[in-house]
Every structure is written in structure tokens, then in C-alpha cells.
Amino acid sequence: MESQEFSELVASPKLLEAVQALGWTEPTPIQKKAIPAIREGRDLVGVAQTGTGKTGAFLLPILERQEGSEGLRLLVLCPTRELAQQVAADARELGTPTGAWVVEIVGGMPMGPQIRDLKAHPDVVVATPGRLIDHVGRGNVNLRTIETLVLDEADRMLDMGFRPQIEEILKTVPTKRQTLLFSATMPNGVHALALRILKDPLWVSASPEKMAAENVEQVVYPVRPEKKADLVIELLEREGMDQVLVFTRTKIGADTLGTRLERAGVSVGVMHGDRNMKQRMKALEAFDEGHIRVLVATDVAQRGLDIEGISHVINYDVPQDPEDYVHRIGRTGRAGAKGDAITLMTGMDLALVRSIEQTLGYVLPRVSLPEYDYPHGGGAATQERAPAVRTNRTGSRLGSRRAADLSPEELKALLGS
């Protein structure tokens, strides 16, 4: 699909007005590929992460089809409260002009208002699997009218152990339906699920790894473990660090860093799984509205966090899975905008960074600051130094070389493999 205009993908004037009000000027690659097929009623598998426009890709054609009708026809399943709330917010923005009533059914929220909303026969339900099963079991909702089922971030749902709930929901929706499955990755479990529950699906991809590489300036700072917090504080003093998302590996680490930044005079919020829903929403809203400049979070925020304008992502701890690295840095550089991703690498993180570089296909530039850099040639953890790609202090890619520009021997040497 070569069209660059929403008017060639969507016919509804009301939806086009909503698209314009949202500031969407040009369809994203996943929207160009998915919308025509979904409009035709085809099942679809979309390999795309949050931030690629996938929510609009399934909402626009389905809301257009439902325009003028009443009753529950669209069910969207999401792995987390945060993602469900973001999808529901987008559905309201798009659907309100067409008269679509959207409700979100998520855990951690009171049952009473949800029961009231479900009894009033909404047009669209966006839900997390566990809470939806609770309502189905209590007879609060009838899913037999569903015409389109969307599984959003299916890989995350399976990782979080939602397979039994998904299977239970599949028993309660009609077998004759349109099914759309979106996933940032396609492990065996998701692939098998797609083959089993979708009928002759179209497979499309938004190539999230390439998007991250093109839109996000990525650098690595070698640092001694005891100096990591000091380095973050110095980085935050630099110009342009306007809205910064910092990822830690553990909840304790998030709390500790948040306290340290607060003592340094940084306006900061903390978000992780041990914080209750009210605390998490308060921190998220304060960050979104600009009341705090820094949000420290565990990987609970790596997906489902849809905030425009995040200038920088800092990996305080290197993620253990390269896919998690892609998801984390995908919180910046969204919808074609430019972003910056900074990773702090201790001597113990060399193997993890090399794994990320092998997945990306290129070497991440290093920014060496003598007052923070760990001593090389010390213990076993630091003797094997990471590939030295020189950059200037601002982290630009001066002197960096992409994998495509290297010979196989050079790439093998640089990646230490």
C-alpha cells in the first residue's frame, strides 16, 4: 500500500476528523499494511511493538465498520493495565465522534463501576484477561456478540502466564469472528497460537528493530557500579534532558535510585509492580503532564507506556534480553520523532551489551568519561574490554560504523564472537 493519506485508507468523515484532531498526519507502515486487510474482514498477524501505530491500525477499520450500529462487537485483550488504558483512551478519541462507547475492564480497579458499564451494553471493551474472566464468570458480560477479537502484545500475555485465561475467553466468543493478533516478537508459543486460532491470516511486520535504530540515537557509557547514580545526575544536568525515562532491573533498584535523585533536587517519580494502582497512575500522570521530569521504572513500563515527547531513555541497568532493550528504547523516538537512548555498562555487563549489538547488527558507540569509566585491565570481569567505538562527549555517532560497512572479519572481531 503506497498511499500516504489517511483518506485513502478510511472513508468515514467522522473518523478522519478524529484522526486530524489527534494530529496524525501520515499513516505508519503497519497502518498502511494492515488497514486494507482488516477492512476486508481478514484475520491478521501483525509483528509490531507499541509506538508503531498498531492501535490505530486495528481501531480505524473496525470502528468504521461499527459506525451507526450498537452493541458489543469489538473486544481487545491487553497484558497490562497501562496498555489497556492507553488503547481505551485511543479508542475513545477515535470512536466518540462515531458514537462508539468504549469501556476498559482492568484489574486493580473497583468492580462496581465496571459492572455498571458492562450492563449498559458498550460497543467496545478493552480488557486485561484476568479481570474479564471474573466478569464473564459472574455473568456481567456476554461475549457471544463479539465480531472482532484483538490480542494485543500476545507475546507479553503468554510471558505473564495468561494462556489459561486466553483459552477460556476463546471458548466464550463466537468461532465465526475476525481475529487480529499483534505481537512485538514471534516466539514459538505465539506462532502456534496464531496458527491455531486465526483463519488464513495475513502476516505483516513493522520492523521495530530498524525503526529503533533509525529514530533513536544510541550510546553506551562504561561506568563503575558505585558511580552509576552520580553519572545519571550529571547527565540530567545537560541541556535537552527534558523528559527522561530511566529503567532499572529491580524494584528495589528503582526505589533506591528514585530516592537518590530526589535528594539531588531532581523532580522524579517511581513506577514498579509493588506500587499500588493509585501510586502508579499518579506517577504516570505527573510524568505525562510534565509535573516531574524523570520517571524511574522497572520493565513494567517498557510496553504499554504511550507518552509523547520522551526525550531520553536511560538504561540504568542493561536489560538481560536484547528484545527488552528494543522495547525500552522504543519509548522514545516515537512516530518518526528523534530520541536518545543511553545505556550504563559496568564491567559485568559486557556480555549483555554484546548480545544486544549482535541482535541489532551493529556496534553501539561508547562515550568514555574518565571520572566514571571503570578501570580496564583489572579483574576477570573487566579485562576483555568492549568494542571501542569512539564518540564525542555528547554521544554523537562520530566515527561509528554500521555493520553493513564492515567486513565479516571486522564485525566478528568487534563483536567478540
Solvent accessible surface area in square Angstrom, and as a share of the most:
residue,aa,sasa,rsa
1,M,112,0.50
2,E,160,0.72
3,S,12,0.07
4,Q,82,0.36
5,E,93,0.42
6,F,13,0.05
7,S,73,0.47
8,E,104,0.47
9,L,3,0.01
10,V,2,0.01
11,A,68,0.53
12,S,9,0.06
13,P,97,0.61
14,K,98,0.41
15,L,0,0.00
16,L,47,0.24
17,E,112,0.50
18,A,6,0.04
19,V,4,0.03
20,Q,142,0.63
21,A,92,0.71
22,L,51,0.26
23,G,51,0.49
24,W,67,0.24
25,T,119,0.69
26,E,93,0.42
27,P,3,0.02
28,T,30,0.17
29,P,66,0.41
30,I,0,0.00
31,Q,6,0.02
32,K,29,0.12
33,K,93,0.39
34,A,0,0.00
35,I,0,0.00
36,P,40,0.25
37,A,7,0.05
38,I,0,0.00
39,R,104,0.38
40,E,133,0.60
41,G,37,0.36
42,R,87,0.32
43,D,11,0.05
44,L,0,0.00
45,V,0,0.00
46,G,0,0.00
47,V,32,0.19
48,A,0,0.00
49,Q,8,0.04
50,T,12,0.07
51,G,23,0.22
52,T,4,0.02
53,G,22,0.21
54,K,3,0.01
55,T,21,0.12
56,G,2,0.02
57,A,0,0.00
58,F,0,0.00
59,L,0,0.00
60,L,0,0.00
61,P,2,0.01
62,I,1,0.00
63,L,1,0.01
64,E,29,0.13
65,R,97,0.36
66,Q,14,0.06
67,E,60,0.27
68,G,79,0.76
69,S,46,0.30
70,E,148,0.66
71,G,23,0.22
72,L,14,0.07
73,R,64,0.23
74,L,0,0.00
75,L,0,0.00
76,V,0,0.00
77,L,1,0.01
78,C,0,0.00
79,P,3,0.02
80,T,17,0.10
81,R,55,0.20
82,E,4,0.02
83,L,4,0.02
84,A,0,0.00
85,Q,26,0.11
86,Q,43,0.19
87,V,2,0.01
88,A,0,0.00
89,A,42,0.33
90,D,29,0.15
91,A,0,0.00
92,R,92,0.34
93,E,98,0.44
94,L,0,0.00
95,G,0,0.00
96,T,93,0.54
97,P,57,0.36
98,T,16,0.10
99,G,60,0.58
100,A,18,0.14
101,W,101,0.35
102,V,5,0.03
103,V,4,0.02
104,E,43,0.19
105,I,0,0.00
106,V,1,0.01
107,G,18,0.18
108,G,48,0.47
109,M,76,0.34
110,P,87,0.55
111,M,42,0.19
112,G,44,0.42
113,P,57,0.36
114,Q,11,0.05
115,I,52,0.26
116,R,153,0.56
117,D,37,0.19
118,L,7,0.04
119,K,110,0.47
120,A,53,0.41
121,H,140,0.63
122,P,3,0.02
123,D,15,0.08
124,V,0,0.00
125,V,0,0.00
126,V,0,0.00
127,A,0,0.00
128,T,11,0.06
129,P,0,0.00
130,G,26,0.25
131,R,35,0.13
132,L,0,0.00
133,I,39,0.20
134,D,65,0.34
135,H,0,0.00
136,V,35,0.20
137,G,69,0.67
138,R,156,0.57
139,G,51,0.49
140,N,15,0.07
141,V,20,0.11
142,N,98,0.50
143,L,4,0.02
144,R,136,0.50
145,T,74,0.43
146,I,3,0.01
147,E,77,0.34
148,T,1,0.01
149,L,1,0.00
150,V,0,0.00
151,L,0,0.00
152,D,0,0.00
153,E,1,0.00
154,A,0,0.00
155,D,3,0.02
156,R,48,0.18
157,M,0,0.00
158,L,33,0.17
159,D,108,0.56
160,M,86,0.39
161,G,45,0.44
162,F,35,0.14
163,R,94,0.34
164,P,90,0.56
165,Q,52,0.23
166,I,1,0.01
167,E,47,0.21
168,E,77,0.34
169,I,0,0.00
170,L,23,0.12
171,K,139,0.59
172,T,29,0.17
173,V,1,0.01
174,P,27,0.17
175,T,110,0.64
176,K,179,0.76
177,R,41,0.15
178,Q,12,0.05
179,T,1,0.01
180,L,0,0.00
181,L,0,0.00
182,F,0,0.00
183,S,0,0.00
184,A,3,0.03
185,T,28,0.16
186,M,54,0.24
187,P,62,0.39
188,N,136,0.70
189,G,28,0.27
190,V,1,0.00
191,H,73,0.33
192,A,59,0.46
193,L,2,0.01
194,A,0,0.00
195,L,107,0.53
196,R,140,0.51
197,I,19,0.10
198,L,11,0.05
199,K,127,0.54
200,D,118,0.61
201,P,23,0.15
202,L,56,0.28
203,W,93,0.33
204,V,15,0.09
205,S,43,0.28
206,A,6,0.05
207,S,47,0.31
208,P,7,0.04
209,E,58,0.26
210,K,139,0.59
211,M,44,0.20
212,A,7,0.06
213,A,14,0.11
214,E,122,0.55
215,N,24,0.12
216,V,5,0.03
217,E,57,0.26
218,Q,0,0.00
219,V,9,0.05
220,V,0,0.00
221,Y,4,0.01
222,P,6,0.04
223,V,0,0.00
224,R,62,0.23
225,P,84,0.53
226,E,121,0.54
227,K,54,0.23
228,K,20,0.09
229,A,13,0.10
230,D,42,0.22
231,L,1,0.00
232,V,0,0.00
233,I,31,0.16
234,E,43,0.19
235,L,1,0.01
236,L,4,0.02
237,E,134,0.60
238,R,71,0.26
239,E,178,0.80
240,G,34,0.33
241,M,10,0.04
242,D,98,0.51
243,Q,22,0.10
244,V,0,0.00
245,L,0,0.00
246,V,0,0.00
247,F,0,0.00
248,T,0,0.00
249,R,100,0.36
250,T,72,0.42
251,K,87,0.37
252,I,138,0.70
253,G,21,0.21
254,A,0,0.00
255,D,51,0.27
256,T,87,0.51
257,L,4,0.02
258,G,3,0.03
259,T,58,0.34
260,R,94,0.34
261,L,0,0.00
262,E,117,0.52
263,R,201,0.73
264,A,52,0.41
265,G,70,0.68
266,V,16,0.09
267,S,52,0.34
268,V,26,0.15
269,G,12,0.11
270,V,15,0.09
271,M,1,0.00
272,H,5,0.02
273,G,41,0.39
274,D,104,0.54
275,R,71,0.26
276,N,87,0.45
277,M,16,0.07
278,K,165,0.70
279,Q,83,0.37
280,R,15,0.06
281,M,46,0.20
282,K,150,0.63
283,A,11,0.09
284,L,11,0.05
285,E,86,0.39
286,A,21,0.16
287,F,0,0.00
288,D,80,0.41
289,E,112,0.50
290,G,55,0.53
291,H,129,0.58
292,I,25,0.13
293,R,76,0.28
294,V,0,0.00
295,L,0,0.00
296,V,0,0.00
297,A,0,0.00
298,T,14,0.08
299,D,39,0.20
300,V,29,0.16
301,A,1,0.01
302,Q,0,0.00
303,R,17,0.06
304,G,1,0.01
305,L,2,0.01
306,D,48,0.25
307,I,3,0.01
308,E,146,0.65
309,G,60,0.58
310,I,8,0.04
311,S,24,0.16
312,H,22,0.10
313,V,0,0.00
314,I,0,0.00
315,N,0,0.00
316,Y,33,0.12
317,D,23,0.12
318,V,0,0.00
319,P,3,0.02
320,Q,128,0.57
321,D,64,0.33
322,P,24,0.15
323,E,53,0.24
324,D,32,0.17
325,Y,2,0.01
326,V,2,0.01
327,H,2,0.01
328,R,2,0.01
329,I,0,0.00
330,G,10,0.10
331,R,0,0.00
332,T,2,0.01
333,G,11,0.10
334,R,28,0.10
335,A,87,0.67
336,G,54,0.52
337,A,57,0.44
338,K,158,0.67
339,G,4,0.04
340,D,51,0.26
341,A,1,0.01
342,I,13,0.06
343,T,2,0.01
344,L,0,0.00
345,M,1,0.00
346,T,11,0.06
347,G,7,0.07
348,M,147,0.66
349,D,13,0.07
350,L,10,0.05
351,A,75,0.58
352,L,44,0.22
353,V,1,0.01
354,R,33,0.12
355,S,41,0.26
356,I,2,0.01
357,E,0,0.00
358,Q,88,0.39
359,T,62,0.36
360,L,23,0.12
361,G,27,0.26
362,Y,8,0.03
363,V,4,0.02
364,L,1,0.01
365,P,0,0.00
366,R,8,0.03
367,V,3,0.01
368,S,30,0.19
369,L,2,0.01
370,P,108,0.68
371,E,83,0.37
372,Y,20,0.08
373,D,16,0.08
374,Y,8,0.03
375,P,90,0.57
376,H,66,0.29
377,G,59,0.57
378,G,39,0.37
379,G,50,0.48
380,A,96,0.74
381,A,42,0.32
382,T,22,0.13
383,Q,117,0.52
384,E,107,0.48
385,R,99,0.36
386,A,7,0.06
387,P,11,0.07
388,A,59,0.46
389,V,15,0.09
390,R,138,0.50
391,T,25,0.14
392,N,56,0.29
393,R,127,0.46
394,T,113,0.66
395,G,4,0.04
396,S,37,0.24
397,R,68,0.25
398,L,108,0.54
399,G,67,0.65
400,S,30,0.19
401,R,122,0.45
402,R,125,0.46
403,A,23,0.18
404,A,98,0.76
405,D,96,0.50
406,L,18,0.09
407,S,43,0.27
408,P,106,0.67
409,E,123,0.55
410,E,70,0.31
411,L,46,0.23
412,K,125,0.53
413,A,81,0.63
414,L,54,0.27
415,L,12,0.06
416,G,47,0.45
417,S,74,0.48
